[in-house]
């Protein structure tokens, strides 16, 4: 298990756990980051990560990506 921020670009991963405060977890769940979902890191720019989740591309900060374990 590792944070999404450390995942290899272009490789599909499964979300195992979403950490952080309740407010943060709810925000990420609304974006589609729920346990069991498949995510792919599309690119990383200045520490921020663009990921493909549930047929959408979402940009999140490195801090948020560190709370998502794959």
C-alpha positions in Angstrom: 0.0 0.0 0.0 1.3 3.4 -1.0 0.0 7.0 -1.4 -1.5 7.9 -4.8 1.1 10.6 -5.1 3.8 7.9 -5.4 1.9 5.8 -8.0 3.5 5.2 -11.4 2.1 7.4 -14.2 -0.1 5.5 -16.6 -0.6 2.5 -14.3 -4.2 1.6 -13.1 -4.5 1.3 -9.3 -7.3 0.4 -6.9 -8.1 2.7 -4.0 -7.6 0.8 -0.7 -8.2 3.5 1.8 -9.0 7.3 1.9 -7.6 9.0 5.0 -7.7 12.5 6.5 -10.4 14.4 8.3 -14.0 13.6 7.8 -14.5 16.8 5.7 -11.5 15.8 3.5 -12.7 12.3 3.0 -16.2 13.5 2.1 -14.7 16.0 -0.5 -12.6 13.2 -2.1 -15.6 10.8 -2.1 -17.7 13.4 -4.0 -14.9 13.5 -6.6 -15.1 9.7 -7.0 -12.3 8.6 -4.8 -14.0 5.8 -2.9 -12.6 2.5 -1.7 -12.5 -0.1 -4.5 -12.5 2.5 -7.3 -9.9 2.2 -10.1 -7.6 5.3 -10.6 -4.8 6.1 -13.0 -2.3 8.9 -12.6 -2.3 10.7 -15.9 0.4 13.3 -15.1 2.2 15.1 -12.4 2.9 18.9 -12.7 4.7 20.8 -10.0 3.7 18.3 -7.3 0.0 18.4 -8.3 -1.5 15.2 -9.8 -4.0 14.7 -12.6 -5.8 11.4 -12.2 -8.5 9.6 -14.2 -11.2 8.3 -11.9 -14.7 7.1 -13.0 -14.2 8.2 -16.6 -13.3 11.8 -15.5 -10.0 13.6 -15.1 -9.5 15.4 -11.8 -6.5 17.5 -10.6 -5.7 17.3 -7.0 -2.8 18.6 -4.8 0.0 16.4 -3.7 -1.3 16.8 -0.1 -4.7 15.3 -1.2 -3.0 12.6 -3.2 -1.0 11.5 -0.1 -4.3 10.8 1.7 -5.4 8.3 -0.9 -3.8 4.9 -0.5 -3.6 2.5 -3.4 
